[in-house]
């Protein structure tokens, strides 16, 4: 009898815990129905300023070049700097021999210029411009430079309203959309005093949020898969316990004509952990991504041990004694974020409208520990 009473108490406590979890609305339509892919409008491409001190907006581009380099750039606008709506640029090139070259710079808010009737974002002398299918970068910083075009035959898209909304009041949001989702990359990159012709495939996203990321994120698992026929895009992170540890995800399958499917139904399973002394994290050597959709389902089991880059997310705060003190405070009392990127060949196991297939390709996997 005592065991039965104890069992009932456990069930009741579990039910209360589950009921206490705050809701998340995942990339739904405005009427609350399940989200569908939508082409991007000009307003989707532009900045989405917010008053909160945590407001951060990012334009991220990464190119996987036939010559062996991996080059990426992040253009940021944030209220977290010394001034409101402060822009910043980070450029990174990983050379074919896996040397990491990077440079970062903060700009004054007055250095940010935004196009009125088109999409263009100018930060100092650096320019991002284009539309939902073609994005052009002309960026120089210290000894690194990008003159790149990301051109996609398929229009950019968002899923539903493009946002995940957290809590009953929906006062926390994370939004993301995908310009040039099937991008081929052309142009030039500059490093080590060289001008290198760039040709390959690429990925771009545009995201923004309005809260301390530790309030709604835990570990990120992103995957970018490319094959001659189609791309698989996965952006995902686990929400904290107060949101039921729910997976927040966008999964999209794209070919040269259209977005074939987009879903939020994703399961991520880590395995074969090894402790990494640099990040002080138990890092998985293999990650299984499984997604479901009424017409499509699939999985990729990725060998995430092939790490080509890892870094302390707060390493940019090592520039001065004052910023080092800020970094120590964040890592001691708030979070210890660390980032891993793995890259290599893989296979998409896909079932499309009942027809199974195996699609070889290459992929980049990003694992980001927020805490």
C-alpha positions as YAML, in Angstrom:
chain: A
units: angstrom
residues:
- id: 1
  name: UNK
  ca: [0.00, 0.00, 0.00]
- id: 2
  name: UNK
  ca: [2.86, 2.36, 0.89]
- id: 3
  name: UNK
  ca: [4.56, 1.53, -2.42]
- id: 4
  name: UNK
  ca: [1.33, 2.30, -4.30]
- id: 5
  name: UNK
  ca: [0.92, 5.59, -2.42]
- id: 6
  name: UNK
  ca: [4.55, 6.51, -3.09]
- id: 7
  name: UNK
  ca: [4.15, 5.61, -6.77]
- id: 8
  name: UNK
  ca: [1.03, 7.77, -7.02]
- id: 9
  name: UNK
  ca: [2.89, 10.65, -5.35]
- id: 10
  name: UNK
  ca: [5.73, 10.34, -7.89]
- id: 11
  name: UNK
  ca: [3.23, 10.37, -10.77]
- id: 12
  name: UNK
  ca: [1.49, 13.42, -9.35]
- id: 13
  name: UNK
  ca: [4.80, 15.23, -8.86]
- id: 14
  name: UNK
  ca: [5.84, 14.37, -12.43]
- id: 15
  name: UNK
  ca: [2.51, 15.60, -13.74]
- id: 16
  name: UNK
  ca: [2.87, 18.85, -11.80]
- id: 17
  name: UNK
  ca: [6.43, 19.29, -13.13]
- id: 18
  name: UNK
  ca: [5.29, 18.67, -16.69]
- id: 19
  name: UNK
  ca: [2.37, 21.06, -16.26]
- id: 20
  name: UNK
  ca: [4.72, 23.70, -14.86]
- id: 21
  name: UNK
  ca: [6.86, 23.77, -18.01]
- id: 22
  name: UNK
  ca: [6.44, 27.04, -19.90]
- id: 23
  name: UNK
  ca: [5.16, 26.63, -23.47]
- id: 24
  name: UNK
  ca: [7.11, 27.26, -26.68]
- id: 25
  name: UNK
  ca: [5.43, 28.16, -29.97]
- id: 26
  name: UNK
  ca: [7.65, 26.79, -32.72]
- id: 27
  name: UNK
  ca: [7.62, 28.58, -36.07]
- id: 28
  name: UNK
  ca: [3.83, 28.55, -36.43]
- id: 29
  name: UNK
  ca: [1.57, 30.43, -38.81]
- id: 30
  name: UNK
  ca: [-0.06, 33.60, -37.51]
- id: 31
  name: UNK
  ca: [-3.31, 31.67, -36.93]
- id: 32
  name: UNK
  ca: [-1.47, 29.13, -34.75]
- id: 33
  name: UNK
  ca: [-1.46, 26.32, -37.31]
- id: 34
  name: UNK
  ca: [1.65, 24.31, -38.21]
- id: 35
  name: UNK
  ca: [4.22, 26.39, -40.03]
- id: 36
  name: UNK
  ca: [4.85, 26.12, -43.76]
- id: 37
  name: UNK
  ca: [7.81, 27.45, -45.79]
- id: 38
  name: UNK
  ca: [7.34, 31.01, -47.05]
- id: 39
  name: UNK
  ca: [9.47, 33.06, -49.41]
- id: 40
  name: UNK
  ca: [11.28, 35.95, -47.79]
- id: 41
  name: UNK
  ca: [10.07, 39.51, -48.18]
- id: 42
  name: UNK
  ca: [12.33, 42.55, -47.98]
- id: 43
  name: UNK
  ca: [11.23, 43.11, -44.36]
- id: 44
  name: UNK
  ca: [12.50, 39.62, -43.46]
- id: 45
  name: UNK
  ca: [15.98, 40.44, -44.75]
- id: 46
  name: UNK
  ca: [16.29, 43.75, -42.94]
- id: 47
  name: UNK
  ca: [17.24, 44.47, -39.33]
- id: 48
  name: UNK
  ca: [14.68, 44.00, -36.54]
- id: 49
  name: UNK
  ca: [15.80, 46.48, -33.89]
- id: 50
  name: UNK
  ca: [14.63, 45.96, -30.31]
- id: 51
  name: UNK
  ca: [14.99, 48.08, -27.16]
- id: 52
  name: UNK
  ca: [16.02, 45.30, -24.78]
- id: 53
  name: UNK
  ca: [19.68, 45.26, -23.74]
- id: 54
  name: UNK
  ca: [19.93, 41.63, -24.94]
- id: 55
  name: UNK
  ca: [18.89, 42.39, -28.52]
- id: 56
  name: UNK
  ca: [21.31, 40.71, -30.93]
- id: 57
  name: UNK
  ca: [20.95, 40.24, -34.68]
- id: 58
  name: UNK
  ca: [23.26, 38.19, -36.86]
- id: 59
  name: UNK
  ca: [23.92, 37.65, -40.56]
- id: 60
  name: UNK
  ca: [26.04, 34.52, -40.90]
- id: 61
  name: UNK
  ca: [27.71, 33.17, -44.05]
- id: 62
  name: UNK
  ca: [30.01, 30.18, -44.47]
- id: 63
  name: UNK
  ca: [31.68, 28.94, -47.66]
- id: 64
  name: UNK
  ca: [33.14, 25.46, -48.20]
- id: 65
  name: UNK
  ca: [35.56, 25.92, -51.07]
- id: 66
  name: UNK
  ca: [36.78, 23.40, -53.63]
- id: 67
  name: UNK
  ca: [40.33, 24.58, -52.90]
- id: 68
  name: UNK
  ca: [40.03, 23.33, -49.30]
- id: 69
  name: UNK
  ca: [39.41, 26.54, -47.37]
- id: 70
  name: UNK
  ca: [36.42, 27.09, -45.12]
- id: 71
  name: UNK
  ca: [35.63, 30.78, -44.83]
- id: 72
  name: UNK
  ca: [32.93, 32.40, -42.73]
- id: 73
  name: UNK
  ca: [31.77, 35.78, -41.60]
- id: 74
  name: UNK
  ca: [29.32, 37.06, -39.02]
- id: 75
  name: UNK
  ca: [27.88, 40.56, -39.17]
- id: 76
  name: UNK
  ca: [26.36, 41.51, -35.83]
- id: 77
  name: UNK
  ca: [24.22, 44.33, -34.51]
- id: 78
  name: UNK
  ca: [23.63, 44.29, -30.77]
- id: 79
  name: UNK
  ca: [22.75, 46.32, -27.70]
- id: 80
  name: UNK
  ca: [25.24, 44.34, -25.62]
- id: 81
  name: UNK
  ca: [28.18, 46.56, -26.53]
- id: 82
  name: UNK
  ca: [29.08, 49.92, -25.09]
- id: 83
  name: UNK
  ca: [26.40, 51.57, -27.21]
- id: 84
  name: UNK
  ca: [22.95, 50.72, -28.54]
- id: 85
  name: UNK
  ca: [22.74, 49.08, -31.97]
- id: 86
  name: UNK
  ca: [26.49, 48.61, -32.14]
- id: 87
  name: UNK
  ca: [27.72, 46.73, -35.23]
- id: 88
  name: UNK
  ca: [30.60, 44.26, -35.31]
- id: 89
  name: UNK
  ca: [32.31, 41.97, -37.82]
- id: 90
  name: UNK
  ca: [34.07, 38.65, -37.39]
- id: 91
  name: UNK
  ca: [35.97, 37.06, -40.30]
- id: 92
  name: UNK
  ca: [37.50, 33.59, -40.15]
- id: 93
  name: UNK
  ca: [39.35, 31.51, -42.72]
- id: 94
  name: UNK
  ca: [40.40, 27.93, -42.04]
- id: 95
  name: UNK
  ca: [43.17, 27.10, -44.48]
- id: 96
  name: UNK
  ca: [43.52, 23.73, -46.28]
- id: 97
  name: UNK
  ca: [46.16, 22.73, -43.69]
- id: 98
  name: UNK
  ca: [43.61, 23.70, -40.97]
- id: 99
  name: UNK
  ca: [45.30, 26.84, -39.74]
- id: 100
  name: UNK
  ca: [42.68, 29.18, -38.27]
- id: 101
  name: UNK
  ca: [42.94, 32.86, -39.21]
- id: 102
  name: UNK
  ca: [40.46, 35.24, -37.62]
- id: 103
  name: UNK
  ca: [39.88, 38.91, -36.98]
- id: 104
  name: UNK
  ca: [37.16, 40.81, -35.12]
- id: 105
  name: UNK
  ca: [36.23, 44.46, -34.94]
- id: 106
  name: UNK
  ca: [33.58, 46.52, -33.19]
- id: 107
  name: UNK
  ca: [32.28, 49.61, -34.96]
- id: 108
  name: UNK
  ca: [30.44, 52.71, -33.82]
- id: 109
  name: UNK
  ca: [26.65, 52.78, -34.37]
- id: 110
  name: UNK
  ca: [27.19, 55.70, -36.77]
- id: 111
  name: UNK
  ca: [29.23, 53.34, -39.00]
- id: 112
  name: UNK
  ca: [26.08, 51.30, -39.73]
- id: 113
  name: UNK
  ca: [24.14, 52.30, -42.84]
- id: 114
  name: UNK
  ca: [20.99, 50.46, -43.96]
- id: 115
  name: UNK
  ca: [19.40, 50.65, -47.42]
- id: 116
  name: UNK
  ca: [15.97, 52.27, -47.44]
- id: 117
  name: UNK
  ca: [14.32, 50.58, -50.42]
- id: 118
  name: UNK
  ca: [16.55, 47.55, -50.91]
- id: 119
  name: UNK
  ca: [18.56, 45.17, -48.79]
- id: 120
  name: UNK
  ca: [22.01, 46.53, -48.05]
- id: 121
  name: UNK
  ca: [23.94, 46.68, -44.84]
- id: 122
  name: UNK
  ca: [27.09, 48.77, -44.72]
- id: 123
  name: UNK
  ca: [29.43, 48.68, -41.72]
- id: 124
  name: UNK
  ca: [32.25, 51.11, -42.27]
- id: 125
  name: UNK
  ca: [33.59, 50.30, -45.74]
- id: 126
  name: UNK
  ca: [32.20, 46.74, -45.62]
- id: 127
  name: UNK
  ca: [29.06, 45.88, -47.56]
- id: 128
  name: UNK
  ca: [26.44, 43.12, -47.54]
- id: 129
  name: UNK
  ca: [23.75, 43.46, -50.21]
- id: 130
  name: UNK
  ca: [21.37, 41.44, -52.35]
- id: 131
  name: UNK
  ca: [18.00, 39.73, -52.12]
- id: 132
  name: UNK
  ca: [16.54, 36.42, -50.97]
- id: 133
  name: UNK
  ca: [18.34, 34.42, -53.72]
- id: 134
  name: UNK
  ca: [21.64, 36.26, -54.07]
- id: 135
  name: UNK
  ca: [23.78, 37.78, -51.33]
- id: 136
  name: UNK
  ca: [27.03, 39.65, -51.98]
- id: 137
  name: UNK
  ca: [29.80, 40.34, -49.48]
- id: 138
  name: UNK
  ca: [32.60, 42.84, -49.92]
- id: 139
  name: UNK
  ca: [34.49, 42.84, -46.64]
- id: 140
  name: UNK
  ca: [38.09, 43.64, -45.69]
- id: 141
  name: UNK
  ca: [39.48, 43.55, -42.19]
- id: 142
  name: UNK
  ca: [43.15, 43.58, -41.30]
- id: 143
  name: UNK
  ca: [44.78, 40.92, -43.54]
- id: 144
  name: UNK
  ca: [41.60, 38.98, -44.35]
- id: 145
  name: UNK
  ca: [39.03, 39.73, -47.03]
- id: 146
  name: UNK
  ca: [35.93, 38.37, -48.77]
- id: 147
  name: UNK
  ca: [34.58, 39.30, -52.19]
- id: 148
  name: UNK
  ca: [31.94, 36.61, -52.39]
- id: 149
  name: UNK
  ca: [28.56, 35.96, -53.92]
- id: 150
  name: UNK
  ca: [26.18, 33.39, -52.47]
- id: 151
  name: UNK
  ca: [23.79, 32.58, -55.35]
- id: 152
  name: UNK
  ca: [20.89, 30.16, -55.02]
- id: 153
  name: UNK
  ca: [18.38, 29.06, -57.68]
- id: 154
  name: UNK
  ca: [15.90, 28.52, -54.84]
- id: 155
  name: UNK
  ca: [14.42, 31.57, -53.04]
- id: 156
  name: UNK
  ca: [15.18, 32.18, -49.40]
- id: 157
  name: UNK
  ca: [12.58, 31.04, -46.88]
- id: 158
  name: UNK
  ca: [11.32, 31.09, -43.34]
- id: 159
  name: UNK
  ca: [9.20, 28.48, -41.57]
- id: 160
  name: UNK
  ca: [5.82, 29.82, -40.40]
- id: 161
  name: UNK
  ca: [6.29, 33.29, -38.91]
- id: 162
  name: UNK
  ca: [10.01, 32.60, -38.65]
- id: 163
  name: UNK
  ca: [10.13, 32.67, -34.84]
- id: 164
  name: UNK
  ca: [10.11, 30.50, -31.74]
- id: 165
  name: UNK
  ca: [8.19, 32.23, -28.93]
- id: 166
  name: UNK
  ca: [8.88, 31.33, -25.30]
- id: 167
  name: UNK
  ca: [6.47, 31.47, -22.37]
- id: 168
  name: UNK
  ca: [2.76, 32.19, -21.94]
- id: 169
  name: UNK
  ca: [3.29, 35.86, -22.73]
- id: 170
  name: UNK
  ca: [5.62, 35.11, -25.67]
- id: 171
  name: UNK
  ca: [7.92, 37.83, -24.41]
- id: 172
  name: UNK
  ca: [11.09, 35.97, -25.40]
- id: 173
  name: UNK
  ca: [11.71, 35.19, -29.05]
- id: 174
  name: UNK
  ca: [14.33, 33.66, -31.29]
- id: 175
  name: UNK
  ca: [13.84, 34.18, -35.03]
- id: 176
  name: UNK
  ca: [15.71, 32.79, -38.01]
- id: 177
  name: UNK
  ca: [15.40, 32.76, -41.78]
- id: 178
  name: UNK
  ca: [17.49, 31.42, -44.63]
- id: 179
  name: UNK
  ca: [18.44, 33.56, -47.63]
- id: 180
  name: UNK
  ca: [20.08, 31.74, -50.57]
- id: 181
  name: UNK
  ca: [19.35, 28.25, -49.13]
- id: 182
  name: UNK
  ca: [21.01, 26.32, -51.97]
- id: 183
  name: UNK
  ca: [23.96, 28.64, -52.40]
- id: 184
  name: UNK
  ca: [26.87, 28.20, -54.74]
- id: 185
  name: UNK
  ca: [29.78, 30.44, -53.86]
- id: 186
  name: UNK
  ca: [31.96, 32.40, -56.25]
- id: 187
  name: UNK
  ca: [34.44, 35.27, -55.99]
- id: 188
  name: UNK
  ca: [37.65, 35.68, -54.05]
- id: 189
  name: UNK
  ca: [39.03, 35.39, -50.53]
- id: 190
  name: UNK
  ca: [42.18, 37.09, -49.26]
- id: 191
  name: UNK
  ca: [44.59, 35.75, -46.66]
- id: 192
  name: UNK
  ca: [48.35, 35.39, -46.07]
- id: 193
  name: UNK
  ca: [48.92, 38.00, -48.76]
- id: 194
  name: UNK
  ca: [47.14, 35.88, -51.36]
- id: 195
  name: UNK
  ca: [44.07, 36.38, -53.53]
- id: 196
  name: UNK
  ca: [42.38, 32.98, -53.88]
- id: 197
  name: UNK
  ca: [39.61, 32.28, -56.39]
- id: 198
  name: UNK
  ca: [36.60, 30.95, -54.51]
- id: 199
  name: UNK
  ca: [34.28, 28.25, -55.82]
- id: 200
  name: UNK
  ca: [32.18, 25.87, -53.77]
- id: 201
  name: UNK
  ca: [28.98, 25.64, -51.78]
- id: 202
  name: UNK
  ca: [27.72, 27.81, -48.98]
- id: 203
  name: UNK
  ca: [25.18, 28.43, -46.28]
- id: 204
  name: UNK
  ca: [23.61, 31.62, -44.91]
- id: 205
  name: UNK
  ca: [21.21, 32.48, -42.13]
- id: 206
  name: UNK
  ca: [19.79, 35.61, -40.53]
- id: 207
  name: UNK
  ca: [18.74, 35.43, -36.89]
- id: 208
  name: UNK
  ca: [17.77, 37.72, -34.02]
- id: 209
  name: UNK
  ca: [16.63, 37.44, -30.40]
- id: 210
  name: UNK
  ca: [15.70, 39.65, -27.48]
- id: 211
  name: UNK
  ca: [16.78, 37.88, -24.28]
- id: 212
  name: UNK
  ca: [19.79, 36.47, -22.48]
- id: 213
  name: UNK
  ca: [20.51, 33.35, -24.54]
- id: 214
  name: UNK
  ca: [21.02, 31.27, -21.39]
- id: 215
  name: UNK
  ca: [17.35, 31.91, -20.57]
- id: 216
  name: UNK
  ca: [16.15, 29.87, -23.56]
- id: 217
  name: UNK
  ca: [19.11, 27.89, -24.97]
- id: 218
  name: UNK
  ca: [21.30, 25.04, -23.86]
- id: 219
  name: UNK
  ca: [23.32, 23.01, -26.39]
- id: 220
  name: UNK
  ca: [23.16, 23.81, -30.11]
- id: 221
  name: UNK
  ca: [23.34, 21.10, -32.78]
- id: 222
  name: UNK
  ca: [23.51, 22.48, -36.31]
- id: 223
  name: UNK
  ca: [24.08, 20.50, -39.51]
- id: 224
  name: UNK
  ca: [24.63, 21.74, -43.05]
- id: 225
  name: UNK
  ca: [24.52, 18.92, -45.63]
- id: 226
  name: UNK
  ca: [25.26, 19.48, -49.31]
- id: 227
  name: UNK
  ca: [24.99, 17.12, -52.27]
- id: 228
  name: UNK
  ca: [24.76, 17.75, -56.03]
- id: 229
  name: UNK
  ca: [20.97, 17.36, -55.88]
- id: 230
  name: UNK
  ca: [19.84, 18.78, -52.54]
- id: 231
  name: UNK
  ca: [20.75, 20.39, -49.24]
- id: 232
  name: UNK
  ca: [19.60, 19.49, -45.75]
- id: 233
  name: UNK
  ca: [19.62, 22.39, -43.29]
- id: 234
  name: UNK
  ca: [19.29, 21.77, -39.55]
- id: 235
  name: UNK
  ca: [19.31, 24.54, -36.94]
- id: 236
  name: UNK
  ca: [18.53, 23.28, -33.45]
- id: 237
  name: UNK
  ca: [19.06, 23.79, -29.75]
- id: 238
  name: UNK
  ca: [17.69, 22.31, -26.56]
- id: 239
  name: UNK
  ca: [15.63, 24.60, -24.35]
- id: 240
  name: UNK
  ca: [16.23, 24.58, -20.55]
- id: 241
  name: UNK
  ca: [14.21, 22.60, -18.04]
- id: 242
  name: UNK
  ca: [11.67, 25.36, -17.38]
- id: 243
  name: UNK
  ca: [10.63, 24.99, -21.04]
- id: 244
  name: UNK
  ca: [10.41, 21.22, -20.73]
- id: 245
  name: UNK
  ca: [13.87, 20.67, -22.27]
- id: 246
  name: UNK
  ca: [12.12, 20.85, -25.65]
- id: 247
  name: UNK
  ca: [14.10, 20.77, -28.88]
- id: 248
  name: UNK
  ca: [13.78, 24.00, -30.85]
- id: 249
  name: UNK
  ca: [14.53, 23.19, -34.47]
- id: 250
  name: UNK
  ca: [14.13, 24.01, -38.13]
- id: 251
  name: UNK
  ca: [14.87, 21.20, -40.56]
- id: 252
  name: UNK
  ca: [14.57, 21.86, -44.28]
- id: 253
  name: UNK
  ca: [15.28, 19.84, -47.43]
- id: 254
  name: UNK
  ca: [16.01, 22.03, -50.45]
- id: 255
  name: UNK
  ca: [16.73, 21.34, -54.12]
- id: 256
  name: UNK
  ca: [17.31, 23.68, -57.05]
- id: 257
  name: UNK
  ca: [13.59, 24.32, -57.53]
- id: 258
  name: UNK
  ca: [12.03, 24.60, -54.09]
- id: 259
  name: UNK
  ca: [11.98, 23.86, -50.40]
- id: 260
  name: UNK
  ca: [10.80, 20.24, -50.55]
- id: 261
  name: UNK
  ca: [9.87, 20.12, -46.89]
- id: 262
  name: UNK
  ca: [10.41, 21.96, -43.61]
- id: 263
  name: UNK
  ca: [9.65, 20.63, -40.14]
- id: 264
  name: UNK
  ca: [10.37, 21.18, -36.45]
- id: 265
  name: UNK
  ca: [10.23, 17.44, -35.65]
- id: 266
  name: UNK
  ca: [13.84, 16.59, -34.88]
- id: 267
  name: UNK
  ca: [15.56, 14.18, -32.50]
- id: 268
  name: UNK
  ca: [19.28, 14.60, -31.78]
- id: 269
  name: UNK
  ca: [21.18, 11.77, -30.10]
- id: 270
  name: UNK
  ca: [24.79, 12.12, -28.96]
- id: 271
  name: UNK
  ca: [27.06, 9.14, -28.35]
- id: 272
  name: UNK
  ca: [30.69, 8.05, -27.76]
- id: 273
  name: UNK
  ca: [31.65, 10.92, -25.50]
- id: 274
  name: UNK
  ca: [35.22, 12.03, -24.85]
- id: 275
  name: UNK
  ca: [36.29, 14.68, -22.40]
- id: 276
  name: UNK
  ca: [37.89, 17.66, -24.15]
- id: 277
  name: UNK
  ca: [40.36, 19.42, -21.89]
- id: 278
  name: UNK
  ca: [40.37, 22.62, -23.98]
- id: 279
  name: UNK
  ca: [36.63, 23.18, -23.60]
- id: 280
  name: UNK
  ca: [36.20, 21.23, -20.37]
- id: 281
  name: UNK
  ca: [33.25, 19.50, -22.05]
- id: 282
  name: UNK
  ca: [32.19, 15.92, -22.71]
- id: 283
  name: UNK
  ca: [32.12, 16.15, -26.48]
- id: 284
  name: UNK
  ca: [30.22, 13.51, -28.53]
- id: 285
  name: UNK
  ca: [32.21, 11.70, -31.22]
- id: 286
  name: UNK
  ca: [29.02, 10.83, -33.12]
- id: 287
  name: UNK
  ca: [25.71, 12.68, -33.46]
- id: 288
  name: UNK
  ca: [22.54, 11.18, -34.93]
- id: 289
  name: UNK
  ca: [20.01, 13.58, -36.47]
- id: 290
  name: UNK
  ca: [16.54, 12.12, -37.17]
- id: 291
  name: UNK
  ca: [13.67, 14.16, -38.63]
- id: 292
  name: UNK
  ca: [10.03, 13.49, -39.49]
- id: 293
  name: UNK
  ca: [7.54, 15.12, -41.83]
- id: 294
  name: UNK
  ca: [4.25, 13.81, -43.29]
- id: 295
  name: UNK
  ca: [5.92, 13.21, -46.67]
- id: 296
  name: UNK
  ca: [9.59, 12.89, -45.72]
- id: 297
  name: UNK
  ca: [11.70, 11.32, -43.02]
- id: 298
  name: UNK
  ca: [15.40, 10.81, -42.72]
- id: 299
  name: UNK
  ca: [18.52, 10.63, -40.66]
- id: 300
  name: UNK
  ca: [22.21, 11.42, -40.73]
- id: 301
  name: UNK
  ca: [24.65, 9.71, -38.40]
- id: 302
  name: UNK
  ca: [27.56, 12.13, -38.42]
- id: 303
  name: UNK
  ca: [31.12, 11.44, -37.34]
- id: 304
  name: UNK
  ca: [31.55, 14.55, -35.20]
- id: 305
  name: UNK
  ca: [35.04, 13.49, -34.10]
- id: 306
  name: UNK
  ca: [36.46, 15.14, -37.25]
- id: 307
  name: UNK
  ca: [36.82, 18.49, -35.51]
- id: 308
  name: UNK
  ca: [38.45, 21.18, -37.63]
- id: 309
  name: UNK
  ca: [37.82, 24.07, -35.25]
- id: 310
  name: UNK
  ca: [37.09, 24.58, -31.59]
- id: 311
  name: UNK
  ca: [37.10, 27.72, -29.53]
- id: 312
  name: UNK
  ca: [36.09, 29.51, -26.39]
- id: 313
  name: UNK
  ca: [33.11, 31.62, -27.49]
- id: 314
  name: UNK
  ca: [34.27, 34.39, -25.17]
- id: 315
  name: UNK
  ca: [37.87, 34.41, -26.44]
- id: 316
  name: UNK
  ca: [37.40, 37.88, -27.92]
- id: 317
  name: UNK
  ca: [37.24, 39.19, -24.36]
- id: 318
  name: UNK
  ca: [40.93, 38.38, -23.87]
- id: 319
  name: UNK
  ca: [42.01, 41.71, -25.35]
- id: 320
  name: UNK
  ca: [42.44, 43.73, -22.13]
- id: 321
  name: UNK
  ca: [42.54, 43.35, -18.37]
- id: 322
  name: UNK
  ca: [39.03, 44.83, -18.06]
- id: 323
  name: UNK
  ca: [37.50, 42.52, -20.68]
- id: 324
  name: UNK
  ca: [39.31, 39.53, -19.17]
- id: 325
  name: UNK
  ca: [37.61, 40.37, -15.86]
- id: 326
  name: UNK
  ca: [34.23, 40.43, -17.65]
- id: 327
  name: UNK
  ca: [35.01, 37.04, -19.21]
- id: 328
  name: UNK
  ca: [35.96, 35.57, -15.82]
- id: 329
  name: UNK
  ca: [32.70, 36.86, -14.29]
- id: 330
  name: UNK
  ca: [30.58, 35.37, -17.11]
- id: 331
  name: UNK
  ca: [32.32, 32.01, -17.01]
- id: 332
  name: UNK
  ca: [32.26, 31.80, -13.23]
- id: 333
  name: UNK
  ca: [28.68, 32.90, -12.56]
- id: 334
  name: UNK
  ca: [26.72, 32.63, -15.82]
- id: 335
  name: UNK
  ca: [28.02, 30.30, -18.53]
- id: 336
  name: UNK
  ca: [31.06, 28.64, -20.04]
- id: 337
  name: UNK
  ca: [30.20, 28.62, -23.75]
- id: 338
  name: UNK
  ca: [32.36, 26.54, -26.08]
- id: 339
  name: UNK
  ca: [32.10, 25.79, -29.77]
- id: 340
  name: UNK
  ca: [33.12, 22.84, -31.98]
- id: 341
  name: UNK
  ca: [32.93, 22.51, -35.76]
- id: 342
  name: UNK
  ca: [33.39, 19.15, -37.51]
- id: 343
  name: UNK
  ca: [33.45, 18.59, -41.26]
- id: 344
  name: UNK
  ca: [33.57, 15.63, -43.61]
- id: 345
  name: UNK
  ca: [31.75, 13.24, -45.93]
- id: 346
  name: UNK
  ca: [28.48, 11.68, -44.78]
- id: 347
  name: UNK
  ca: [25.27, 10.14, -46.07]
- id: 348
  name: UNK
  ca: [21.64, 11.23, -45.85]
- id: 349
  name: UNK
  ca: [19.29, 8.28, -45.33]
- id: 350
  name: UNK
  ca: [16.08, 9.71, -46.81]
- id: 351
  name: UNK
  ca: [12.55, 8.38, -47.34]
- id: 352
  name: UNK
  ca: [10.65, 10.67, -49.71]
- id: 353
  name: UNK
  ca: [6.95, 9.90, -50.10]
- id: 354
  name: UNK
  ca: [7.55, 6.26, -49.21]
- id: 355
  name: UNK
  ca: [10.63, 5.81, -51.42]
- id: 356
  name: UNK
  ca: [13.90, 5.18, -49.53]
- id: 357
  name: UNK
  ca: [17.27, 6.38, -50.82]
- id: 358
  name: UNK
  ca: [20.81, 7.02, -49.63]
- id: 359
  name: UNK
  ca: [22.34, 10.33, -50.71]
- id: 360
  name: UNK
  ca: [26.11, 10.83, -50.35]
- id: 361
  name: UNK
  ca: [27.39, 14.29, -49.66]
- id: 362
  name: UNK
  ca: [29.44, 16.39, -47.27]
- id: 363
  name: UNK
  ca: [28.40, 18.16, -44.10]
- id: 364
  name: UNK
  ca: [29.46, 20.57, -41.42]
- id: 365
  name: UNK
  ca: [28.32, 19.95, -37.86]
- id: 366
  name: UNK
  ca: [28.40, 22.62, -35.16]
- id: 367
  name: UNK
  ca: [28.03, 21.81, -31.49]
- id: 368
  name: UNK
  ca: [27.80, 24.82, -29.20]
- id: 369
  name: UNK
  ca: [27.64, 24.44, -25.44]
- id: 370
  name: UNK
  ca: [25.86, 27.55, -24.16]
- id: 371
  name: UNK
  ca: [26.53, 26.67, -20.50]
...
